[in-house]
Amino acid sequence: MSPFEYIGINKKSKGSRGEIGFDEVFLDGQTESRVIDDERDNLNYRLLGLVLMMAFAVLFGRIYILQSVRGDDYRAQAEGNKSRQQYILAPRGLILDSQGKTIVSNLPSFELVAIPANLPTDPQILDSKINKLAQITGFDKSEMQAAIAKMDRESFQPQTLVQNVEKNAALTIIGDGPEFSGFAVQNNPIRDYKDPLMFAHLVGYTGKITQEELQDKDGQNYLLNDYIGKTGLEYQYEEYLRGIPGQKPSEIDAQGNLIKNLQEIPAIPGNNIKLSVDYDMQKVMYDSLVGSMKKFNETNAAAVVTNPQTGQVLAFMSLPGFDNNWFARGISGLEYAGLISDKNIPLLNRVTTGQYPPGSTVKPVLAIAALTEGTITPQTKILDDGVIRIGSYTYYGYNRAGLGVMDVYSAIARSSDIFFYTVGGGNPKNEVQGLGQDKIADWLRRFNLGKPLGIDLPNEKGGLVPDTAWKKSYKNEPWYLGDTYHYAIGQGDLLVTPLQINSWTSTIANGGKIMQPYILDEVVNIDGKTIVKKQSTVINENFLDPKWVKVVQDGMRQTVTAGSAQSLNTLPVAVSGKTGTAQIITNNLSETHAWFTAYAPSENPQIAITVLVERGGEGSSVSVPVAKDVIKWWAENRWQK
């Protein structure tokens, strides 16, 4: 049998066309195999094409996103890889007095800064550099480490480590620049406060911006290394005083090494602000006040001078002061601890935030209230025999022997307590009924007491005007007649600021207008153009009868001609005023605040002054001499000039 017989000769199947030869069998096998391979090849190409199409779609989509959607972002990142932007702090505007004298300027100061993104990542190398910098500058290493620990290590913005670096130390660091990569020395402008003890509470101070302040100022172009006004006028007029930072771009390589500096955009200084305050008057008031306090061994005082016709503040002082240059250059923890622990509270602005019983300085206001309400007339006579007895209670005047028969003029001039006890709460010895506590409170509020006057300084206090409802709410006690008596002579729970006493003095002086006190006169840009001019603002007017104001004016004039401030009679201008001695502790006459408030000239007032010496004793002996020095200087150097 042929080896092929089984396959092709004897085997038959359905559809067979008979016997086939070897070549047909062979060809049939090839044909079947080729059909199967062709089908397999066609299937693989389709799959491959589909895969390729999907891949290209993804690729083109990614290219579109990179170029069109996020192209600007990546382009900016690429530019950032070869350039760095260093900002130049702008000098703040000057603060000038009414005559153009400089109160606050700027001076250069070296600061050691860190550029967090360029700092060594190896902790040991970083620690070694910090240690060397601490040795060069003399500043505490641990404080530098703590500051760096708080930084965003991806930031390229310089952040201050040490302020007020000495020049030699700064030059050493600059000379060894490559050794201190990630650190740099900047020459930044800081504030230079002239005569800080005289002006500290008025102008305030600046300091480094905090993270909280930076977030609050988001979008206002503040920098991590920036300065910002913290208190006083520096805070109040931050928007005008602050300049526009400059830019100092540079090109660097991939390792952060400088290739070249690019064109610098200079910083633009802030606007200058001109005040109504007179530098020379301030100096006279400071010297006189310090001298008076030394004489009586006191340390705390306040004084303010205004123009009663406009509300302009001419002089402004709170003592003790402090050196606000400490804050400008970077106050140490020890220095700050000393300030806040000082029992005399040097950081307290006593003119606007100190709150005190006004004592007898309030009597002119009570007189206007009583005359207006018909409680008394200019002809009303009240016997001051030194005491009022109500049942088992006894109320003494400051002169227990009595001052004799008083009318409203002499009661103001000689500061009769018995007269004003009677005006306030009545007196069984005569028919005067008294205003009563709630009417007194109402009249004090008409003079804008109990709320701030709106001076252009932060944190002004409004004082306290108590009444029956207040005492019931806060002390859970009824109001007693004794409370009314104390109220009527500026004692008890009544609290005011020196600025408020000056305000009611000015209101009486100008005939009945409450003027809003203000310090800023104008804002001037770097081209010398005035961009803001302050205008006077009337808080309240036409609420007083001119004839009753005139009665009180005459009484205040008699304070000087025949009363407790006769030492002012030698001045070249006529002065009207009111002394005050306010008890700090009830029934303790050994500790009293010394007040004096006045205006001049009496016939056409242009200046109103209020002086307080804490625990100074009698206003006539402590505060009047200060007012005398200031008014005398003003009359000789500013009046009608």
C-alpha positions in Angstrom: 0.0 0.0 0.0 1.2 3.4 -0.9 1.7 5.6 2.0 -1.0 7.9 0.7 -3.7 5.5 -0.1 -5.5 5.9 3.1 -5.7 9.6 2.7 -6.8 10.1 -0.8 -7.8 6.7 -2.5 -10.0 4.7 -0.3 -11.4 7.5 2.0 -14.6 9.4 0.8 -16.7 11.9 2.4 -19.9 13.9 1.7 -19.3 16.3 -1.2 -16.3 14.5 -2.4 -15.6 14.8 -6.1 -13.7 11.5 -6.3 -10.2 10.6 -5.9 -7.6 13.3 -5.7 -3.9 13.3 -6.2 -1.0 14.3 -4.0 -0.7 17.8 -5.5 -4.4 18.5 -4.9 -4.2 17.4 -1.3 -1.1 19.6 -0.8 -2.7 22.6 -2.5 -5.9 22.2 -0.5 -3.9 22.3 2.7 -2.1 25.5 1.6 -5.4 27.2 0.6 -7.1 26.6 3.9 -4.1 27.7 5.8 -3.8 31.0 3.8 -7.5 31.8 4.4 -7.1 31.4 8.1 -3.9 33.5 8.2 -5.5 36.3 6.1 -8.4 36.5 8.5 -6.1 36.6 11.5 -4.0 39.4 9.9 -7.1 41.5 9.2 -8.3 41.2 12.8 -4.9 42.3 14.3 -4.7 45.4 12.1 -8.1 46.6 13.2 -7.2 46.2 16.9 -3.8 47.9 16.4 -5.4 50.8 14.5 -8.0 51.2 17.3 -5.3 51.3 19.9 -3.2 53.8 17.9 -6.2 56.1 17.4 -6.9 56.1 21.1 -3.3 56.8 22.0 -3.2 59.7 19.6 -6.4 61.1 20.9 -5.0 61.0 24.5 -1.8 62.5 23.3 -3.4 65.4 21.4 -5.8 66.0 24.3 -2.8 66.3 26.7 -1.0 68.6 24.3 -4.2 70.8 24.1 -4.4 71.0 28.0 -0.7 71.8 28.3 -0.7 74.5 25.6 -4.2 75.9 25.7 -5.7 75.3 29.1 -2.7 75.5 31.5 -0.2 77.0 29.1 0.0 80.3 31.0 0.6 78.6 34.3 3.4 76.4 33.1 4.9 79.3 31.2 4.9 81.3 34.4 6.6 78.4 36.2 9.2 78.1 33.6 9.9 81.8 33.8 10.1 81.5 37.6 12.8 78.8 37.2 15.1 81.4 35.7 14.0 84.7 37.4 13.4 85.9 40.9 11.6 89.0 42.1 12.9 90.9 45.2 10.7 93.6 46.5 12.0 96.9 47.8 10.1 98.3 50.8 8.8 101.9 50.2 9.6 104.7 52.6 6.5 105.8 54.5 5.3 109.4 54.2 6.5 112.0 56.6 4.4 113.4 59.5 4.7 117.1 59.7 3.4 119.7 62.2 1.2 122.7 61.3 4.3 124.8 60.6 6.0 122.2 58.4 8.4 120.8 61.0 9.1 117.1 60.8 7.7 115.0 63.6 8.3 111.6 61.9 10.7 110.7 59.1 12.6 107.6 58.0 16.2 106.3 58.3 17.9 103.2 56.8 18.2 100.0 58.8 20.0 96.8 58.0 17.9 93.6 58.4 19.0 90.0 58.2 16.4 88.1 56.1 15.9 84.5 55.0 14.8 83.3 51.6 13.1 80.1 52.7 13.2 78.2 49.4 16.9 78.8 49.1 17.8 77.6 52.6 19.9 74.4 53.0 17.7 71.3 53.3 20.3 69.5 55.4 19.4 70.4 59.1 23.1 70.3 60.2 24.2 72.7 57.5 21.3 75.0 58.2 22.1 74.9 62.0 25.8 75.7 61.3 24.9 78.7 59.2 22.4 80.0 61.8 25.1 79.6 64.5 27.6 81.7 62.6 25.0 84.4 61.9 24.1 84.5 65.6 27.8 85.0 66.4 28.2 87.8 63.8 25.0 89.7 64.7 25.0 89.0 68.4 21.3 87.9 68.3 19.8 84.9 69.8 20.2 81.7 67.8 17.1 80.0 69.2 14.9 83.0 68.1 16.2 82.7 64.5 15.5 78.9 64.5 12.0 79.5 65.8 11.4 82.1 63.1 12.6 79.8 60.3 10.5 76.9 61.6 7.4 79.0 61.0 8.3 79.9 57.4 6.9 78.4 54.3 10.0 76.6 52.9 8.7 76.9 49.4 8.5 80.7 49.5 11.0 82.9 47.6 10.0 86.0 49.5 12.5 87.4 52.0 11.4 87.2 55.6 13.0 89.1 58.5 15.1 87.2 61.0 16.9 90.1 62.7 16.2 93.8 62.7 18.6 96.6 63.4 21.8 94.8 62.5 24.9 96.8 63.1 26.7 98.1 60.0 29.9 96.1 60.5 27.9 92.8 61.0 25.9 93.6 57.9 29.0 94.1 55.8 30.5 90.9 57.1 27.5 88.9 56.0 27.3 90.6 52.7 31.1 89.9 52.1 30.6 86.2 52.9 27.5 85.9 50.7 28.2 82.5 49.1 28.7 81.0 52.6 25.3 82.2 53.7 23.2 81.1 50.7 19.5 81.4 51.6 20.2 84.4 53.8 20.7 88.1 52.8 21.0 91.6 54.2 18.5 94.2 53.2 18.7 97.9 53.8 15.1 98.8 54.7 13.6 102.2 55.7 12.3 102.4 59.3 10.6 105.1 61.2 12.6 107.8 63.0 10.4 109.4 65.7 11.5 112.9 66.8 11.1 113.7 70.5 9.3 110.4 71.1 8.4 111.1 74.8 6.4 114.2 73.6 4.6 112.6 70.6 4.5 108.8 71.3 0.7 108.6 72.0 -0.2 111.0 69.2 1.8 109.5 66.3 1.9 105.9 67.6 4.3 103.5 66.0 4.9 101.0 63.2 6.0 97.4 63.4 6.5 94.3 61.2 3.3 93.0 59.8 1.9 89.8 61.4 0.4 86.8 59.6 -3.1 87.9 60.8 -2.6 91.4 59.5 -1.3 90.1 56.2 -4.4 88.0 55.8 -6.6 91.0 56.7 -4.8 93.1 54.1 -5.0 90.4 51.4 -5.0 91.9 47.9 -3.6 95.3 49.1 0.0 94.6 48.0 1.4 94.0 51.5 4.6 91.9 51.8 5.8 89.3 54.3 8.6 91.7 55.3 6.5 94.8 55.4 5.9 97.4 58.1 2.4 98.5 59.1 1.0 101.2 61.5 0.1 99.7 64.8 -1.2 102.6 66.9 -1.9 106.4 66.8 -1.8 108.3 63.5 0.5 105.6 62.0 -2.5 103.3 62.3 -5.2 105.8 61.6 -3.7 107.0 58.3 -2.0 103.8 57.1 -3.6 104.1 53.7 -2.0 107.5 53.1 1.4 107.0 54.8 2.2 103.6 53.2 4.1 103.7 49.9 4.2 101.3 46.9 6.9 98.7 47.0 9.5 98.6 44.3 10.8 95.5 42.4 14.3 94.3 41.9 14.1 91.3 39.4 17.1 89.1 38.7 17.9 86.1 36.5 19.3 83.0 38.1 20.4 79.5 36.9 19.0 76.2 37.9 21.1 76.1 41.0 19.8 79.5 42.2 23.0 81.4 41.4 22.7 84.9 40.1 23.3 85.4 36.4 22.4 89.1 36.1 20.2 91.8 37.6 17.3 93.1 35.5 15.8 96.6 35.3 14.7 97.8 38.7 11.3 99.4 39.4 11.9 101.9 42.2 9.6 102.1 45.3 7.2 105.0 45.5 7.2 106.8 48.9 4.0 107.3 50.8 2.1 110.5 51.1 3.1 113.1 53.7 0.5 114.1 56.3 0.4 117.5 57.8 -1.2 117.9 61.2 -2.9 120.8 63.0 -0.6 120.1 66.0 2.1 122.7 66.7 5.5 121.2 67.5 6.7 124.3 69.4 3.5 124.5 71.5 3.8 120.8 72.2 7.4 121.3 73.5 6.3 124.2 75.8 3.5 122.0 77.2 5.7 119.0 77.7 8.4 121.0 79.6 5.9 122.7 81.8 3.9 119.5 82.5 7.1 117.5 83.4 8.3 120.4 85.6 5.0 120.6 87.4 4.9 116.8 88.0 8.5 116.7 89.3 7.6 119.5 91.7 4.7 117.5 93.1 6.4 114.1 92.7 3.9 112.8 90.2 4.4 110.9 87.0 1.0 110.6 85.2 -0.7 113.4 83.3 -2.6 114.4 80.2 -3.1 117.7 78.4 -4.8 118.7 75.2 -5.2 122.0 73.3 -7.8 122.7 70.6 -9.3 125.5 68.6 -12.8 125.8 69.9 -14.1 127.3 66.7 -12.9 124.5 64.4 -12.1 121.4 66.5 -8.4 121.4 65.4 -6.1 119.8 67.9 -3.1 122.1 68.5 -1.3 120.1 71.2 -1.8 116.6 72.6 0.1 114.8 75.3 -0.1 111.8 77.6 2.5 111.1 80.2 4.5 109.1 80.9 5.4 108.5 77.3 7.6 105.9 75.8 10.2 105.6 73.0 8.3 104.5 70.0 11.6 104.1 68.1 11.9 100.8 70.1 9.0 99.4 68.1 10.3 100.8 64.8 13.7 99.1 65.1 12.2 95.9 66.6 11.5 96.0 70.4 13.0 93.2 72.5 11.0 91.0 74.7 12.7 92.5 77.8 11.9 96.0 76.7 8.2 95.2 75.9 7.8 93.4 79.2 9.1 96.4 81.0 6.5 98.7 79.3 3.5 96.5 80.0 4.5 95.8 83.6 5.1 99.5 84.5 2.6 100.5 87.1 2.3 103.9 85.5 1.0 102.3 82.3 3.1 104.3 79.8 1.3 102.7 76.8 -2.1 104.2 77.9 -3.2 107.2 75.9 -4.7 109.2 78.7 -6.1 112.0 76.6 -8.6 109.7 74.7 -8.7 106.4 76.6 -8.1 107.5 80.2 -11.4 107.8 82.0 -11.7 109.8 85.2 -14.2 111.6 87.5 -14.2 115.2 86.2 -14.6 116.9 89.6 -15.7 120.5 89.6 -14.9 121.0 85.9 -18.4 119.7 85.2 -20.1 122.5 87.2 -20.4 124.9 84.2 -22.4 122.2 82.3 -24.7 121.7 85.4 -25.2 125.5 85.5 -26.4 125.6 81.9 -28.7 122.6 82.6 -30.2 124.2 85.7 -30.7 127.6 84.0 -32.3 126.0 81.0 -34.6 123.8 83.1 -35.6 126.8 85.3 -34.2 125.2 88.4 -32.4 128.4 89.1 -32.1 131.9 87.5 -29.0 134.2 87.4 -30.5 135.9 90.5 -31.0 132.8 92.6 -29.1 133.0 95.9 -28.0 129.9 97.8 -26.2 129.9 101.2 -23.1 127.9 101.2 -22.5 127.3 104.9 -20.3 124.3 104.3 -22.7 121.5 105.0 -26.1 119.9 104.0 -27.7 117.5 106.5 -30.4 115.1 105.3 -31.6 112.9 108.2 -28.6 111.1 109.5 -26.5 111.9 106.4 -24.1 114.8 106.2 -22.7 116.3 103.0 -19.8 118.7 103.3 -18.5 121.2 100.8 -14.7 121.4 100.3 -14.7 124.4 102.6 -16.5 123.3 105.8 -16.6 126.8 107.1 -18.7 127.8 104.1 -18.3 130.3 101.3 -21.3 132.5 102.1 -24.2 133.4 99.8 -23.6 132.2 96.2 -25.2 133.0 92.9 -24.4 131.0 89.8 -21.5 133.3 88.8 -19.7 133.1 92.2 -20.6 129.4 92.5 -18.6 128.7 89.3 -15.8 131.1 90.1 -15.3 129.8 93.7 -16.5 126.2 92.9 -19.2 126.0 95.6 -20.1 122.4 96.3 -23.1 123.3 98.4 -24.5 125.4 95.5 -24.2 122.6 93.1 -25.4 119.9 95.6 -28.6 122.1 95.7 -28.8 122.5 91.9 -28.5 118.8 91.5 -30.5 117.3 94.3 -32.2 120.1 96.2 -31.7 121.4 99.7 -34.1 121.5 102.7 -32.7 125.0 103.6 -34.3 126.6 100.5 -37.0 126.0 97.8 -34.7 124.8 95.0 -35.9 121.4 94.0 -32.9 120.2 92.0 -32.5 118.7 88.6 -32.5 115.1 89.7 -30.1 112.4 88.5 -31.9 111.5 85.3 -32.1 115.1 84.1 -28.4 115.5 84.9 -27.7 112.4 82.8 -29.8 113.7 80.0 -27.9 117.0 79.9 -24.5 115.4 80.0 -25.5 113.3 77.0 -26.6 116.4 75.1 -23.0 117.5 75.5 -22.0 114.2 73.8 -20.8 112.5 77.0 -21.1 108.8 77.2 -19.9 108.2 73.7 -16.7 109.0 71.7 -16.3 112.4 70.0 -14.9 110.8 66.9 -11.3 112.2 67.0 -9.1 110.7 64.2 -7.2 108.3 66.6 -8.0 104.7 67.3 -9.6 103.3 70.5 -11.2 106.5 71.8 -13.4 105.9 74.9 -16.8 107.4 75.6 -16.7 107.5 79.4 -19.8 106.7 81.5 -22.9 108.7 82.2 -24.8 106.8 85.0 -28.5 107.1 85.7 -31.1 105.3 87.8 -31.5 102.4 85.3 -27.7 102.0 85.0 -27.2 101.7 88.8 -30.0 99.2 89.1 -28.6 97.1 86.2 -24.9 97.2 87.1 -24.9 97.5 90.9 -28.3 96.2 91.7 -28.9 99.1 94.0 -31.4 102.0 94.1 -30.2 105.5 93.4 -29.8 107.6 96.5 -29.8 111.4 97.1 -26.2 111.2 98.0 -25.5 109.8 94.5 -27.1 112.8 93.0 -25.1 115.2 95.2 -21.8 113.5 94.1 -23.0 113.5 90.5 -23.6 117.2 90.5 -20.0 118.0 91.5 -18.4 115.5 89.0 -17.8 112.6 91.5 -19.3 109.2 92.0 -19.7 106.9 88.9 -19.4 109.7 86.3 -16.3 109.1 84.1 -15.0 111.3 81.3 -11.8 111.6 79.2 -9.6 114.8 79.2 -10.7 115.2 75.6 -14.4 115.3 76.6 -13.7 118.0 79.2 -11.9 120.0 76.6 -14.9 119.5 74.3 -17.5 120.9 76.7 -15.1 123.8 77.5 -14.9 124.5 73.7 -18.7 124.3 73.4 -19.2 126.9 76.1 -16.4 129.0 74.6 -17.9 129.1 71.0 -21.4 129.7 72.1 -23.0 126.3 71.9 -21.5 124.2 69.1 -19.9 120.7 69.7 -17.1 120.4 67.3 -15.5 117.1 66.3 -11.8 117.2 67.3 -9.4 116.4 64.6 -5.6 116.2 64.1 -5.0 115.7 60.4 -4.9 118.9 58.4 -4.1 117.7 54.9 -2.5 114.9 52.9 0.2 115.9 50.4 1.6 113.5 47.7 5.2 113.3 46.6 4.6 115.9 44.0 3.5 118.4 46.7 -0.2 118.3 45.6 -2.8 118.3 48.4 -5.0 115.2 47.9 -7.0 115.4 51.1 -8.0 118.5 53.1 -9.7 118.1 56.4 -12.9 120.1 57.1 -14.4 121.0 60.4 -17.4 118.9 61.5 -20.2 120.1 63.9 -21.5 117.2 66.1 -24.4 119.2 67.6 -25.5 122.8 67.6 -28.5 125.0 68.5 -29.3 123.0 71.6 -28.2 125.7 74.0 -29.8 129.1 74.7 -27.2 131.8 74.1 -28.2 133.8 77.1 -27.5 130.9 79.5 -24.2 130.2 77.8 -23.3 133.9 78.4 -24.1 133.5 82.1 -21.7 130.5 82.4 -19.1 132.3 80.3 -19.2 135.2 82.8 -18.9 132.8 85.7 -15.8 131.1 84.1 -14.3 134.5 83.5 -14.7 135.3 87.2 -12.8 132.1 88.0 -9.7 133.9 86.7 -10.5 137.5 87.8 -11.7 136.6 91.4 -11.7 132.9 91.9 -9.4 129.9 92.0 -7.3 130.7 88.9 -6.3 134.3 89.6 -2.7 133.6 88.7 -3.7 133.9 85.1 -4.6 137.5 85.4 -1.1 138.5 84.4 -1.4 137.0 80.9 -1.5 139.2 77.9 -5.0 137.8 77.0 -8.2 137.4 79.0 -8.7 133.8 80.1 -11.9 132.0 81.3 -11.7 128.7 83.0 -12.6 126.2 85.7 -10.5 124.3 88.2 -11.3 120.9 89.5 -10.2 118.5 92.2 -11.6 115.0 91.8 -11.5 112.5 94.6 -10.2 109.1 93.5 -11.6 107.3 96.5 -14.8 108.5 98.1 -14.2 110.3 101.4 -10.4 110.3 100.9 -9.2 113.9 100.2 -5.6 112.9 100.4 -5.6 111.5 96.8 -7.2 113.7 94.2 -6.8 114.4 90.5 -5.9 118.0 89.7 -7.9 119.5 86.8 -7.9 122.8 85.0 -9.8 123.7 81.8 -9.9 127.1 80.1 -10.2 129.1 76.9 -8.7 132.4 75.6 -9.2 135.1 74.6 -12.4 135.3 76.6 -14.2 137.6 74.2 -13.2 135.7 71.0 -11.9 132.2 72.0 -9.2 130.7 69.7 -7.6 128.2 72.1 -9.0 125.8 74.7 -6.8 123.9 77.0 -7.4 121.1 79.5 -4.8 119.8 81.9 -4.9 116.8 84.2 -2.3 115.6 86.7 -3.2 112.3 88.3 -3.1 112.4 92.1 -1.8 116.0 91.7 -3.9 117.5 94.5 -5.4 120.9 93.8 -6.0 121.9 90.2 -5.3 125.5 91.1 -1.8 124.7 92.3 -0.7 122.0 89.9 -2.6 122.3 86.6 -3.2 126.0 86.3 0.5 126.8 86.0 0.8 124.5 83.0 -2.1 126.2 81.3 -0.5 129.5 82.1 2.8 128.6 80.4 1.0 127.3 77.2 -1.4 130.3 76.9 1.4 132.8 77.5 3.6 131.2 74.7 0.6 131.0 72.4 -0.3 134.7 72.9 3.3 135.8 72.3 4.0 133.5 69.3 0.8 132.5 67.5 -2.0 134.9 68.4 -2.7 137.4 65.7 0.5 136.4 63.9 
